[in-house]
Amino acid sequence: GYEDEWGIEELLVEAFDELNTSLSTPADALFQDHEPAAQMQRLDAELIAFYMVKDHKDVEKAATIAIRMLTEDEYILGDASAIAVKALIDYVADAQAESLGDEDPSNVRAALFQCRQKIAEAMSLSRHGTDLRAAESQRQSNIGGISMEIF
């Protein structure tokens, strides 16, 4: 990890504030390429990544953001979902069954690895353009128009 000598956490908070201010103006340039929800997910993903690498890693905080994103958001960006699942994998590595609803941590971790693999495959196909459906799914997810149900 590293210390936050550049004030990255503060910059992320400022970015969230700026996004919230921009929400009142749907024609804002910030939403030209991505819907407001997609922009929020991009920031959430950066916050998760920050909590995964900063000094005194806060895996629990990263996992909390990740689980909220994966369970509450109707649509999710491929890159954001990959970061979120990675945070959950790291969280489960040290978790006890009690904190996982009495599920065996190794079974939960295996399921998360499968999920991560499916996300990676879908993103790979869409980036290489060999699968028109996957490419369209990736394009739609980046503007906030695809559900995690495809995974």
N, C-alpha and C positions, 0 to 999 in steps of 0.2 A: 504494500500500500504506500501511499504518500500523504504528506500533509497538504492541506488545501491552501498553499501559500499564494495562489493566484485568485482566491476567492470564487472558485467555481460554483460552490453551493449557493453563494449569494447571487451569482450571475443566473443560475437556474431559477431561483426565486424571482428575480427581475423578469426573466423570460416568461414565467407563468403569469406574472402581473400584467405584462405587456399583452400577452395572449388574451387574458380576461378582459382587458380594456378594448381590444380589437373585436371581441365578440359582439359588441353593440353596433359594429359597422360591417355587415356581411360582405360588402363590396371591397373591403380592405384588401390590399395587395397581398397580405399574408395568406389569404385564402384563395388566391388565384390558382394554385396548383394542388392544394390540399384543403379538404374540408376542415372546419374547426376541430372536430373530434380527432381527425388524423394528426393535426398539429399538436393537440394535447398528448396524444400517444407518443409522438416523437419526443416531446419533452419528458414524459414519464419514462421512456426508454433510456434517455440520457441520465435521468435521476437514478434509475436502477443501476446503470453502469457505474455511476459515480459512487453509489453506496457499496458496490462490489469491489472497488479498488482503493478507496481512500484509506488513510491510516486508521487502524482499529476498525477494520471492515465491519459494516453493519448489515450482515446478511439478512437478519430478521426484517429490518426496515425495507430492504430491497425486495424481499419475498412478499411483504405486505402490499407493496405497490404492484408487484407482478400479479399476485392473485386477484387483486381488485381489477386490474386491467383485463385479465383473462376471463373473469367470471361476469363482470358487469358491462363491459363494452360489447355492443352488438356487432361492431366491425373492428377488425384489428389489422394493423400493418404487419407484413411478414417479418421485417427486421425487428420490430418491437416485440413480436411474439417470441422470436428466437432469444432475444435478450431476457425476456421475462421467464421463459422456461429454464434458461441457464441459471438464473437466480434461484429458482425453485429447486433445481437439482443440487445446488450448493447448500441450500437451506436443509434439504432432506438428508444430506450427507451426515449431519450432526444431530438430527432430530430423533426423538424417542417416539415410540408408537403412540403414547398418550397424546402427544401434540399433533398427531396425524389421524385422529379419530380411531385409535387402536389398530390402524393398518400397519403392516410390516413395512418399515422404512425401505427395505431392499425392494419390495414389490412396487412401492410408490416411485422409487428412483428408476426402476426398470421401465415403468409406464411413462415417466417423464422423458427418458432417453428415447423411447419409441416416438413420442410426440415430437421431440426435437428432430428426429430423423425425418419424419413426415413433413415437417415445416421446411427443413433443408432441401428435401427432394422437390417440393412444390416451388420453392424459390429458385432452385437450380433450373428446373424446367422452364419457368417463366423468364428467367434471364437469358437462356439460350434460345428461346423462341421456337423450340421444336414441338411444343404442345400449345396450340392456339388457346385452348381453354385455360391452361395454367397461366399463359401470358396475359390473357384478359383478366383473370382472377387477380394477378399481381397488380396490373394497372388499376383495376377497380379498388383494390384494397388500399392503394396509395392515395386514392382520392376519397376513401371512406365508403366504398360501395360493395364490400364483400363480407360475408359472415364467416366466423371460425368454423361453421358447420362443415365446410369442405374438408377440414382436417379430421 
